Amino acid sequence: MLVESAAILIASGGTAAPAEIAHAMLGISTASMRMSTLLAKMAAELVGFSALADDVVKTIVAAGEVEYQASMA
């Protein structure tokens, strides 16, 4: 947070009021929380997708085994 405050002061030429800094910091914090939430949701979906991909691979292997057994009979 100290870095963000310094960046806001530098960008404003040192004229930023404490209220402006606080408002900007709130916006930065809110954006960070939203990004964290989005990344957590993406990670959860990726885990679900990975499980689905594993199931697809197992299904394809099983189908191949059935075809092989049928060709051997």
All heavy atoms as a GROMACS GRO file, in nm:
protein
  505
    1MET      N    1   0.081  -0.119   0.000
    1MET     CA    2   0.000   0.000   0.000
    1MET      C    3   0.086   0.126   0.000
    1MET      O    4   0.045   0.226  -0.054
    1MET     CB    5  -0.092   0.000   0.122
    1MET     CG    6  -0.200  -0.106   0.116
    1MET     SD    7  -0.300  -0.082  -0.031
    1MET     CE    8  -0.452  -0.149   0.020
    2LEU      N    9   0.202   0.118   0.059
    2LEU     CA   10   0.290   0.234   0.062
    2LEU      C   11   0.335   0.270  -0.079
    2LEU      O   12   0.342   0.388  -0.114
    2LEU     CB   13   0.411   0.205   0.152
    2LEU     CG   14   0.507   0.320   0.176
    2LEU    CD1   15   0.432   0.439   0.239
    2LEU    CD2   16   0.621   0.277   0.265
    3VAL      N   17   0.360   0.169  -0.160
    3VAL     CA   18   0.403   0.193  -0.298
    3VAL      C   19   0.293   0.263  -0.376
    3VAL      O   20   0.319   0.357  -0.451
    3VAL     CB   21   0.443   0.060  -0.365
    3VAL    CG1   22   0.471   0.080  -0.512
    3VAL    CG2   23   0.563  -0.001  -0.295
    4GLU      N   24   0.168   0.217  -0.357
    4GLU     CA   25   0.056   0.278  -0.426
    4GLU      C   26   0.040   0.424  -0.385
    4GLU      O   27   0.016   0.511  -0.469
    4GLU     CB   28  -0.074   0.201  -0.401
    4GLU     CG   29  -0.081   0.068  -0.471
    4GLU     CD   30  -0.025  -0.046  -0.386
    4GLU    OE1   31   0.037  -0.020  -0.281
    4GLU    OE2   32  -0.043  -0.162  -0.425
    5SER      N   33   0.054   0.451  -0.257
    5SER     CA   34   0.043   0.590  -0.208
    5SER      C   35   0.151   0.677  -0.271
    5SER      O   36   0.124   0.790  -0.314
    5SER     CB   37   0.056   0.594  -0.055
    5SER     OG   38  -0.048   0.526   0.007
    6ALA      N   39   0.272   0.626  -0.275
    6ALA     CA   40   0.382   0.701  -0.335
    6ALA      C   41   0.356   0.726  -0.484
    6ALA      O   42   0.380   0.837  -0.534
    6ALA     CB   43   0.514   0.627  -0.316
    7ALA      N   44   0.305   0.625  -0.553
    7ALA     CA   45   0.276   0.640  -0.696
    7ALA      C   46   0.169   0.746  -0.718
    7ALA      O   47   0.179   0.827  -0.812
    7ALA     CB   48   0.233   0.507  -0.755
    8ILE      N   49   0.067   0.747  -0.634
    8ILE     CA   50  -0.040   0.847  -0.646
    8ILE      C   51   0.016   0.988  -0.620
    8ILE      O   52  -0.015   1.082  -0.694
    8ILE     CB   53  -0.157   0.814  -0.551
    8ILE    CG1   54  -0.225   0.685  -0.596
    8ILE    CG2   55  -0.258   0.928  -0.546
    8ILE    CD1   56  -0.318   0.624  -0.492
    9LEU      N   57   0.098   1.001  -0.519
    9LEU     CA   58   0.158   1.132  -0.489
    9LEU      C   59   0.247   1.179  -0.604
    9LEU      O   60   0.244   1.296  -0.643
    9LEU     CB   61   0.239   1.126  -0.359
    9LEU     CG   62   0.158   1.137  -0.232
    9LEU    CD1   63   0.247   1.110  -0.111
    9LEU    CD2   64   0.092   1.273  -0.220
   10ILE      N   65   0.325   1.088  -0.658
   10ILE     CA   66   0.414   1.126  -0.770
   10ILE      C   67   0.332   1.164  -0.892
   10ILE      O   68   0.360   1.265  -0.958
   10ILE     CB   69   0.511   1.010  -0.802
   10ILE    CG1   70   0.611   0.993  -0.688
   10ILE    CG2   71   0.582   1.033  -0.935
   10ILE    CD1   72   0.694   0.866  -0.696
   11ALA      N   73   0.228   1.084  -0.923
   11ALA     CA   74   0.145   1.111  -1.040
   11ALA      C   75   0.071   1.244  -1.026
   11ALA      O   76   0.046   1.312  -1.126
   11ALA     CB   77   0.045   0.997  -1.061
   12SER      N   78   0.036   1.281  -0.904
   12SER     CA   79  -0.037   1.406  -0.885
   12SER      C   80   0.057   1.525  -0.866
   12SER      O   81   0.011   1.636  -0.842
   12SER     CB   82  -0.128   1.394  -0.762
   12SER     OG   83  -0.051   1.390  -0.644
   13GLY      N   84   0.184   1.501  -0.875
   13GLY     CA   85   0.280   1.610  -0.855
   13GLY      C   86   0.286   1.655  -0.710
   13GLY      O   87   0.320   1.769  -0.680
   14GLY      N   88   0.250   1.565  -0.619
   14GLY     CA   89   0.256   1.597  -0.477
   14GLY      C   90   0.137   1.676  -0.427
   14GLY      O   91   0.138   1.724  -0.314
   15THR      N   92   0.036   1.693  -0.511
   15THR     CA   93  -0.078   1.777  -0.472
   15THR      C   94  -0.200   1.695  -0.429
   15THR      O   95  -0.304   1.752  -0.400
   15THR     CB   96  -0.120   1.869  -0.588
   15THR    OG1   97  -0.159   1.788  -0.699
   15THR    CG2   98  -0.006   1.960  -0.630
   16ALA      N   99  -0.190   1.564  -0.426
   16ALA     CA  100  -0.305   1.481  -0.391
   16ALA      C  101  -0.342   1.499  -0.244
   16ALA      O  102  -0.256   1.496  -0.156
   16ALA     CB  103  -0.275   1.335  -0.419
   17ALA      N  104  -0.469   1.520  -0.220
   17ALA     CA  105  -0.520   1.531  -0.084
   17ALA      C  106  -0.532   1.391  -0.024
   17ALA      O  107  -0.545   1.293  -0.098
   17ALA     CB  108  -0.656   1.599  -0.085
   18PRO      N  109  -0.528   1.381   0.109
   18PRO     CA  110  -0.544   1.249   0.172
   18PRO      C  111  -0.671   1.177   0.128
   18PRO      O  112  -0.670   1.055   0.111
   18PRO     CB  113  -0.547   1.282   0.321
   18PRO     CG  114  -0.467   1.406   0.333
   18PRO     CD  115  -0.498   1.484   0.208
   19ALA      N  116  -0.778   1.251   0.107
   19ALA     CA  117  -0.903   1.188   0.063
   19ALA      C  118  -0.888   1.128  -0.077
   19ALA      O  119  -0.941   1.020  -0.105
   19ALA     CB  120  -1.018   1.288   0.064
   20GLU      N  121  -0.816   1.197  -0.164
   20GLU     CA  122  -0.794   1.145  -0.299
   20GLU      C  123  -0.709   1.018  -0.293
   20GLU      O  124  -0.736   0.921  -0.366
   20GLU     CB  125  -0.724   1.249  -0.386
   20GLU     CG  126  -0.812   1.369  -0.420
   20GLU     CD  127  -0.733   1.478  -0.491
   20GLU    OE1  128  -0.613   1.494  -0.461
   20GLU    OE2  129  -0.792   1.545  -0.576
   21ILE      N  130  -0.609   1.019  -0.208
   21ILE     CA  131  -0.523   0.902  -0.193
   21ILE      C  132  -0.605   0.785  -0.137
   21ILE      O  133  -0.596   0.672  -0.187
   21ILE     CB  134  -0.402   0.933  -0.102
   21ILE    CG1  135  -0.310   1.034  -0.171
   21ILE    CG2  136  -0.326   0.805  -0.068
   21ILE    CD1  137  -0.198   1.085  -0.084
   22ALA      N  138  -0.686   0.813  -0.036
   22ALA     CA  139  -0.768   0.708   0.023
   22ALA      C  140  -0.865   0.651  -0.080
   22ALA      O  141  -0.885   0.529  -0.087
   22ALA     CB  142  -0.844   0.763   0.144
   23HIS      N  143  -0.926   0.738  -0.159
   23HIS     CA  144  -1.019   0.692  -0.263
   23HIS      C  145  -0.948   0.605  -0.366
   23HIS      O  146  -0.999   0.500  -0.407
   23HIS     CB  147  -1.086   0.812  -0.329
   23HIS     CG  148  -1.188   0.774  -0.432
   23HIS    ND1  149  -1.308   0.716  -0.400
   23HIS    CD2  150  -1.185   0.784  -0.567
   23HIS    CE1  151  -1.376   0.692  -0.510
   23HIS    NE2  152  -1.303   0.733  -0.613
   24ALA      N  153  -0.832   0.648  -0.408
   24ALA     CA  154  -0.754   0.571  -0.505
   24ALA      C  155  -0.712   0.437  -0.446
   24ALA      O  156  -0.716   0.333  -0.513
   24ALA     CB  157  -0.633   0.650  -0.551
   25MET      N  158  -0.672   0.438  -0.319
   25MET     CA  159  -0.631   0.314  -0.253
   25MET      C  160  -0.748   0.217  -0.243
   25MET      O  161  -0.731   0.096  -0.260
   25MET     CB  162  -0.576   0.343  -0.113
   25MET     CG  163  -0.454   0.432  -0.113
   25MET     SD  164  -0.306   0.345  -0.154
   25MET     CE  165  -0.279   0.255  -0.006
   26LEU      N  166  -0.867   0.269  -0.216
   26LEU     CA  167  -0.986   0.185  -0.210
   26LEU      C  168  -1.012   0.121  -0.347
   26LEU      O  169  -1.042   0.001  -0.356
   26LEU     CB  170  -1.108   0.266  -0.166
   26LEU     CG  171  -1.240   0.189  -0.163
   26LEU    CD1  172  -1.236   0.076  -0.061
   26LEU    CD2  173  -1.356   0.283  -0.133
   27GLY      N  174  -0.998   0.200  -0.451
   27GLY     CA  175  -1.015   0.146  -0.586
   27GLY      C  176  -0.913   0.038  -0.618
   27GLY      O  177  -0.948  -0.066  -0.675
   28ILE      N  178  -0.789   0.059  -0.578
   28ILE     CA  179  -0.684  -0.040  -0.601
   28ILE      C  180  -0.713  -0.167  -0.522
   28ILE      O  181  -0.702  -0.279  -0.574
   28ILE     CB  182  -0.545   0.018  -0.563
   28ILE    CG1  183  -0.506   0.128  -0.661
   28ILE    CG2  184  -0.440  -0.092  -0.558
   28ILE    CD1  185  -0.387   0.211  -0.618
   29SER      N  186  -0.753  -0.151  -0.396
   29SER     CA  187  -0.784  -0.267  -0.312
   29SER      C  188  -0.903  -0.345  -0.368
   29SER      O  189  -0.902  -0.468  -0.371
   29SER     CB  190  -0.815  -0.223  -0.169
   29SER     OG  191  -0.702  -0.165  -0.111
   30THR      N  192  -1.006  -0.274  -0.412
   30THR     CA  193  -1.123  -0.338  -0.467
   30THR      C  194  -1.087  -0.416  -0.593
   30THR      O  195  -1.130  -0.531  -0.612
   30THR     CB  196  -1.233  -0.235  -0.498
   30THR    OG1  197  -1.267  -0.166  -0.377
   30THR    CG2  198  -1.357  -0.299  -0.553
   31ALA      N  199  -1.007  -0.356  -0.678
   31ALA     CA  200  -0.964  -0.425  -0.801
   31ALA      C  201  -0.881  -0.547  -0.768
   31ALA      O  202  -0.897  -0.653  -0.832
   31ALA     CB  203  -0.885  -0.328  -0.889
   32SER      N  204  -0.796  -0.537  -0.668
   32SER     CA  205  -0.714  -0.652  -0.628
   32SER      C  206  -0.801  -0.765  -0.575
   32SER      O  207  -0.778  -0.882  -0.607
   32SER     CB  208  -0.613  -0.611  -0.519
   32SER     OG  209  -0.521  -0.520  -0.571
   33MET      N  210  -0.902  -0.731  -0.496
   33MET     CA  211  -0.992  -0.834  -0.443
   33MET      C  212  -1.072  -0.901  -0.555
   33MET      O  213  -1.090  -1.022  -0.556
   33MET     CB  214  -1.087  -0.775  -0.338
   33MET     CG  215  -1.019  -0.744  -0.207
   33MET     SD  216  -1.133  -0.694  -0.077
   33MET     CE  217  -1.186  -0.534  -0.136
   34ARG      N  218  -1.117  -0.820  -0.650
   34ARG     CA  219  -1.192  -0.877  -0.763
   34ARG      C  220  -1.104  -0.969  -0.845
   34ARG      O  221  -1.147  -1.075  -0.890
   34ARG     CB  222  -1.248  -0.766  -0.851
   34ARG     CG  223  -1.365  -0.695  -0.790
   34ARG     CD  224  -1.420  -0.588  -0.880
   34ARG     NE  225  -1.530  -0.518  -0.816
   34ARG     CZ  226  -1.577  -0.402  -0.857
   34ARG    NH1  227  -1.524  -0.343  -0.962
   34ARG    NH2  228  -1.677  -0.346  -0.794
   35MET      N  229  -0.979  -0.929  -0.865
   35MET     CA  230  -0.886  -1.012  -0.942
   35MET      C  231  -0.858  -1.142  -0.867
   35MET      O  232  -0.855  -1.249  -0.928
   35MET     CB  233  -0.755  -0.937  -0.967
   35MET     CG  234  -0.659  -1.015  -1.053
   35MET     SD  235  -0.727  -1.058  -1.214
   35MET     CE  236  -0.665  -0.926  -1.311
   36SER      N  237  -0.841  -1.134  -0.736
   36SER     CA  238  -0.818  -1.256  -0.657
   36SER      C  239  -0.938  -1.350  -0.666
   36SER      O  240  -0.922  -1.471  -0.680
   36SER     CB  241  -0.792  -1.220  -0.511
   36SER     OG  242  -0.672  -1.148  -0.498
   37THR      N  243  -1.058  -1.294  -0.658
   37THR     CA  244  -1.180  -1.376  -0.670
   37THR      C  245  -1.188  -1.441  -0.806
   37THR      O  246  -1.219  -1.560  -0.818
   37THR     CB  247  -1.304  -1.289  -0.644
   37THR    OG1  248  -1.295  -1.232  -0.513
   37THR    CG2  249  -1.430  -1.369  -0.654
   38LEU      N  250  -1.158  -1.365  -0.909
   38LEU     CA  251  -1.161  -1.418  -1.045
   38LEU      C  252  -1.058  -1.530  -1.063
   38LEU      O  253  -1.089  -1.635  -1.121
   38LEU     CB  254  -1.135  -1.306  -1.146
   38LEU     CG  255  -1.128  -1.346  -1.292
   38LEU    CD1  256  -1.262  -1.404  -1.338
   38LEU    CD2  257  -1.090  -1.228  -1.379
   39LEU      N  258  -0.939  -1.511  -1.009
   39LEU     CA  259  -0.835  -1.614  -1.021
   39LEU      C  260  -0.874  -1.740  -0.944
   39LEU      O  261  -0.848  -1.851  -0.991
   39LEU     CB  262  -0.701  -1.559  -0.973
   39LEU     CG  263  -0.637  -1.455  -1.064
   39LEU    CD1  264  -0.513  -1.396  -0.998
   39LEU    CD2  265  -0.601  -1.515  -1.199
   40ALA      N  266  -0.937  -1.723  -0.829
   40ALA     CA  267  -0.982  -1.840  -0.752
   40ALA      C  268  -1.089  -1.916  -0.829
   40ALA      O  269  -1.088  -2.040  -0.832
   40ALA     CB  270  -1.035  -1.795  -0.616
   41LYS      N  271  -1.182  -1.844  -0.892
   41LYS     CA  272  -1.286  -1.910  -0.972
   41LYS      C  273  -1.225  -1.983  -1.091
   41LYS      O  274  -1.265  -2.095  -1.124
   41LYS     CB  275  -1.389  -1.809  -1.020
   41LYS     CG  276  -1.481  -1.759  -0.911
   41LYS     CD  277  -1.580  -1.657  -0.966
   41LYS     CE  278  -1.670  -1.604  -0.858
   41LYS     NZ  279  -1.764  -1.502  -0.911
   42MET      N  280  -1.128  -1.919  -1.155
   42MET     CA  281  -1.062  -1.982  -1.270
   42MET      C  282  -0.989  -2.109  -1.227
   42MET      O  283  -0.992  -2.210  -1.298
   42MET     CB  284  -0.964  -1.884  -1.335
   42MET     CG  285  -1.033  -1.774  -1.413
   42MET     SD  286  -0.919  -1.651  -1.479
   42MET     CE  287  -0.818  -1.747  -1.587
   43ALA      N  288  -0.923  -2.105  -1.112
   43ALA     CA  289  -0.852  -2.223  -1.062
   43ALA      C  290  -0.950  -2.336  -1.034
   43ALA      O  291  -0.923  -2.452  -1.068
   43ALA     CB  292  -0.774  -2.188  -0.935
   44ALA      N  293  -1.065  -2.304  -0.975
   44ALA     CA  294  -1.166  -2.406  -0.946
   44ALA      C  295  -1.218  -2.468  -1.076
   44ALA      O  296  -1.235  -2.590  -1.085
   44ALA     CB  297  -1.280  -2.346  -0.866
   45GLU      N  298  -1.242  -2.385  -1.176
   45GLU     CA  299  -1.289  -2.436  -1.305
   45GLU      C  300  -1.182  -2.522  -1.373
   45GLU      O  301  -1.214  -2.622  -1.437
   45GLU     CB  302  -1.330  -2.321  -1.397
   45GLU     CG  303  -1.454  -2.247  -1.350
   45GLU     CD  304  -1.578  -2.335  -1.344
   45GLU    OE1  305  -1.595  -2.423  -1.432
   45GLU    OE2  306  -1.657  -2.316  -1.251
   46LEU      N  307  -1.059  -2.483  -1.358
   46LEU     CA  308  -0.949  -2.560  -1.417
   46LEU      C  309  -0.940  -2.698  -1.353
   46LEU      O  310  -0.919  -2.797  -1.424
   46LEU     CB  311  -0.816  -2.486  -1.402
   46LEU     CG  312  -0.695  -2.549  -1.467
   46LEU    CD1  313  -0.717  -2.566  -1.617
   46LEU    CD2  314  -0.572  -2.464  -1.442
   47VAL      N  315  -0.959  -2.706  -1.222
   47VAL     CA  316  -0.959  -2.835  -1.154
   47VAL      C  317  -1.074  -2.921  -1.207
   47VAL      O  318  -1.056  -3.040  -1.235
   47VAL     CB  319  -0.968  -2.816  -1.001
   47VAL    CG1  320  -0.996  -2.948  -0.931
   47VAL    CG2  321  -0.839  -2.755  -0.947
   48GLY      N  322  -1.191  -2.860  -1.222
   48GLY     CA  323  -1.306  -2.933  -1.276
   48GLY      C  324  -1.281  -2.980  -1.418
   48GLY      O  325  -1.315  -3.093  -1.455
   49PHE      N  326  -1.220  -2.895  -1.499
   49PHE     CA  327  -1.189  -2.930  -1.637
   49PHE      C  328  -1.088  -3.044  -1.642
   49PHE      O  329  -1.098  -3.135  -1.725
   49PHE     CB  330  -1.136  -2.808  -1.713
   49PHE     CG  331  -1.106  -2.837  -1.857
   49PHE    CD1  332  -1.208  -2.849  -1.950
   49PHE    CD2  333  -0.974  -2.852  -1.900
   49PHE    CE1  334  -1.180  -2.876  -2.083
   49PHE    CE2  335  -0.946  -2.879  -2.032
   49PHE     CZ  336  -1.048  -2.891  -2.124
   50SER      N  337  -0.990  -3.040  -1.553
   50SER     CA  338  -0.889  -3.144  -1.547
   50SER      C  339  -0.953  -3.279  -1.514
   50SER      O  340  -0.919  -3.381  -1.574
   50SER     CB  341  -0.783  -3.109  -1.443
   50SER     OG  342  -0.689  -3.212  -1.430
   51ALA      N  343  -1.047  -3.279  -1.418
   51ALA     CA  344  -1.116  -3.403  -1.383
   51ALA      C  345  -1.197  -3.454  -1.502
   51ALA      O  346  -1.201  -3.575  -1.528
   51ALA     CB  347  -1.206  -3.379  -1.262
   52LEU      N  348  -1.261  -3.363  -1.573
   52LEU     CA  349  -1.338  -3.402  -1.692
   52LEU      C  350  -1.246  -3.462  -1.798
   52LEU      O  351  -1.279  -3.563  -1.860
   52LEU     CB  352  -1.413  -3.281  -1.747
   52LEU     CG  353  -1.495  -3.303  -1.874
   52LEU    CD1  354  -1.607  -3.404  -1.846
   52LEU    CD2  355  -1.553  -3.173  -1.923
   53ALA      N  356  -1.132  -3.401  -1.819
   53ALA     CA  357  -1.036  -3.452  -1.918
   53ALA      C  358  -0.989  -3.592  -1.879
   53ALA      O  359  -0.975  -3.680  -1.965
   53ALA     CB  360  -0.918  -3.357  -1.931
   54ASP      N  361  -0.965  -3.615  -1.749
   54ASP     CA  362  -0.926  -3.748  -1.704
   54ASP      C  363  -1.035  -3.850  -1.735
   54ASP      O  364  -1.006  -3.962  -1.779
   54ASP     CB  365  -0.896  -3.748  -1.553
   54ASP     CG  366  -0.766  -3.679  -1.519
   54ASP    OD1  367  -0.682  -3.660  -1.608
   54ASP    OD2  368  -0.748  -3.644  -1.400
   55ASP      N  369  -1.160  -3.812  -1.711
   55ASP     CA  370  -1.272  -3.903  -1.741
   55ASP      C  371  -1.281  -3.934  -1.890
   55ASP      O  372  -1.309  -4.047  -1.929
   55ASP     CB  373  -1.404  -3.843  -1.691
   55ASP     CG  374  -1.415  -3.842  -1.540
   55ASP    OD1  375  -1.336  -3.913  -1.474
   55ASP    OD2  376  -1.503  -3.771  -1.488
   56VAL      N  377  -1.256  -3.834  -1.973
   56VAL     CA  378  -1.260  -3.855  -2.118
   56VAL      C  379  -1.150  -3.952  -2.160
   56VAL      O  380  -1.174  -4.044  -2.240
   56VAL     CB  381  -1.247  -3.720  -2.194
   56VAL    CG1  382  -1.222  -3.743  -2.342
   56VAL    CG2  383  -1.371  -3.636  -2.172
   57VAL      N  384  -1.032  -3.935  -2.106
   57VAL     CA  385  -0.921  -4.025  -2.139
   57VAL      C  386  -0.955  -4.168  -2.096
   57VAL      O  387  -0.933  -4.264  -2.172
   57VAL     CB  388  -0.790  -3.977  -2.073
   57VAL    CG1  389  -0.681  -4.083  -2.083
   57VAL    CG2  390  -0.743  -3.847  -2.138
   58LYS      N  391  -1.009  -4.184  -1.976
   58LYS     CA  392  -1.046  -4.318  -1.928
   58LYS      C  393  -1.152  -4.381  -2.019
   58LYS      O  394  -1.147  -4.500  -2.048
   58LYS     CB  395  -1.098  -4.310  -1.784
   58LYS     CG  396  -0.989  -4.281  -1.684
   58LYS     CD  397  -1.046  -4.264  -1.544
   58LYS     CE  398  -0.939  -4.221  -1.445
   58LYS     NZ  399  -0.994  -4.193  -1.312
   59THR      N  400  -1.248  -4.301  -2.064
   59THR     CA  401  -1.353  -4.351  -2.152
   59THR      C  402  -1.294  -4.396  -2.285
   59THR      O  403  -1.330  -4.502  -2.338
   59THR     CB  404  -1.460  -4.243  -2.174
   59THR    OG1  405  -1.515  -4.206  -2.048
   59THR    CG2  406  -1.571  -4.292  -2.265
   60ILE      N  407  -1.203  -4.319  -2.340
   60ILE     CA  408  -1.141  -4.354  -2.468
   60ILE      C  409  -1.058  -4.481  -2.454
   60ILE      O  410  -1.063  -4.570  -2.540
   60ILE     CB  411  -1.056  -4.236  -2.521
   60ILE    CG1  412  -1.147  -4.120  -2.561
   60ILE    CG2  413  -0.968  -4.280  -2.637
   60ILE    CD1  414  -1.075  -3.992  -2.592
   61VAL      N  415  -0.983  -4.493  -2.344
   61VAL     CA  416  -0.903  -4.613  -2.321
   61VAL      C  417  -0.994  -4.735  -2.308
   61VAL      O  418  -0.968  -4.841  -2.366
   61VAL     CB  419  -0.814  -4.596  -2.196
   61VAL    CG1  420  -0.752  -4.728  -2.154
   61VAL    CG2  421  -0.705  -4.493  -2.224
   62ALA      N  422  -1.103  -4.720  -2.232
   62ALA     CA  423  -1.197  -4.832  -2.216
   62ALA      C  424  -1.259  -4.872  -2.349
   62ALA      O  425  -1.273  -4.992  -2.378
   62ALA     CB  426  -1.306  -4.794  -2.115
   63ALA      N  427  -1.295  -4.774  -2.430
   63ALA     CA  428  -1.352  -4.804  -2.562
   63ALA      C  429  -1.250  -4.877  -2.649
   63ALA      O  430  -1.284  -4.971  -2.721
   63ALA     CB  431  -1.398  -4.676  -2.630
   64GLY      N  432  -1.126  -4.836  -2.642
   64GLY     CA  433  -1.020  -4.903  -2.718
   64GLY      C  434  -1.002  -5.047  -2.673
   64GLY      O  435  -0.982  -5.136  -2.755
   65GLU      N  436  -1.009  -5.068  -2.542
   65GLU     CA  437  -0.996  -5.204  -2.489
   65GLU      C  438  -1.113  -5.292  -2.535
   65GLU      O  439  -1.094  -5.409  -2.571
   65GLU     CB  440  -0.988  -5.202  -2.337
   65GLU     CG  441  -0.857  -5.146  -2.284
   65GLU     CD  442  -0.854  -5.134  -2.133
   65GLU    OE1  443  -0.952  -5.171  -2.065
   65GLU    OE2  444  -0.751  -5.086  -2.082
   66VAL      N  445  -1.233  -5.237  -2.536
   66VAL     CA  446  -1.351  -5.312  -2.581
   66VAL      C  447  -1.334  -5.348  -2.728
   66VAL      O  448  -1.361  -5.463  -2.769
   66VAL     CB  449  -1.480  -5.231  -2.558
   66VAL    CG1  450  -1.598  -5.294  -2.630
   66VAL    CG2  451  -1.508  -5.220  -2.409
   67GLU      N  452  -1.290  -5.255  -2.810
   67GLU     CA  453  -1.271  -5.282  -2.952
   67GLU      C  454  -1.163  -5.388  -2.972
   67GLU      O  455  -1.176  -5.477  -3.056
   67GLU     CB  456  -1.232  -5.154  -3.026
   67GLU     CG  457  -1.347  -5.059  -3.046
   67GLU     CD  458  -1.307  -4.937  -3.130
   67GLU    OE1  459  -1.203  -4.940  -3.197
   67GLU    OE2  460  -1.383  -4.839  -3.125
   68TYR      N  461  -1.057  -5.379  -2.893
   68TYR     CA  462  -0.949  -5.478  -2.904
   68TYR      C  463  -1.000  -5.617  -2.867
   68TYR      O  464  -0.974  -5.714  -2.938
   68TYR     CB  465  -0.831  -5.437  -2.816
   68TYR     CG  466  -0.721  -5.541  -2.814
   68TYR    CD1  467  -0.637  -5.555  -2.924
   68TYR    CD2  468  -0.703  -5.625  -2.705
   68TYR    CE1  469  -0.536  -5.651  -2.922
   68TYR    CE2  470  -0.605  -5.720  -2.703
   68TYR     CZ  471  -0.520  -5.734  -2.813
   68TYR     OH  472  -0.422  -5.828  -2.812
   69GLN      N  473  -1.072  -5.625  -2.756
   69GLN     CA  474  -1.127  -5.754  -2.712
   69GLN      C  475  -1.224  -5.810  -2.816
   69GLN      O  476  -1.228  -5.930  -2.841
   69GLN     CB  477  -1.197  -5.740  -2.575
   69GLN     CG  478  -1.104  -5.707  -2.461
   69GLN     CD  479  -0.999  -5.816  -2.437
   69GLN    OE1  480  -1.023  -5.933  -2.460
   69GLN    NE2  481  -0.882  -5.772  -2.392
   70ALA      N  482  -1.304  -5.722  -2.876
   70ALA     CA  483  -1.399  -5.767  -2.978
   70ALA      C  484  -1.326  -5.818  -3.102
   70ALA      O  485  -1.368  -5.915  -3.164
   70ALA     CB  486  -1.492  -5.652  -3.016
   71SER      N  487  -1.214  -5.756  -3.136
   71SER     CA  488  -1.141  -5.800  -3.254
   71SER      C  489  -1.068  -5.932  -3.228
   71SER      O  490  -1.040  -6.007  -3.322
   71SER     CB  491  -1.040  -5.693  -3.297
   71SER     OG  492  -0.935  -5.684  -3.204
   72MET      N  493  -1.039  -5.962  -3.104
   72MET     CA  494  -0.969  -6.086  -3.068
   72MET      C  495  -1.066  -6.204  -3.058
   72MET      O  496  -1.024  -6.319  -3.063
   72MET     CB  497  -0.895  -6.072  -2.936
   72MET     CG  498  -0.787  -5.965  -2.937
   72MET     SD  499  -0.664  -5.992  -3.064
   72MET     CE  500  -0.568  -6.122  -2.992
   73ALA      N  501  -1.197  -6.174  -3.046
   73ALA     CA  502  -1.295  -6.284  -3.031
   73ALA      C  503  -1.330  -6.348  -3.161
   73ALA      O  504  -1.305  -6.317  -3.268
   73ALA     CB  505  -1.420  -6.229  -2.965
   0.00000   0.00000   0.00000
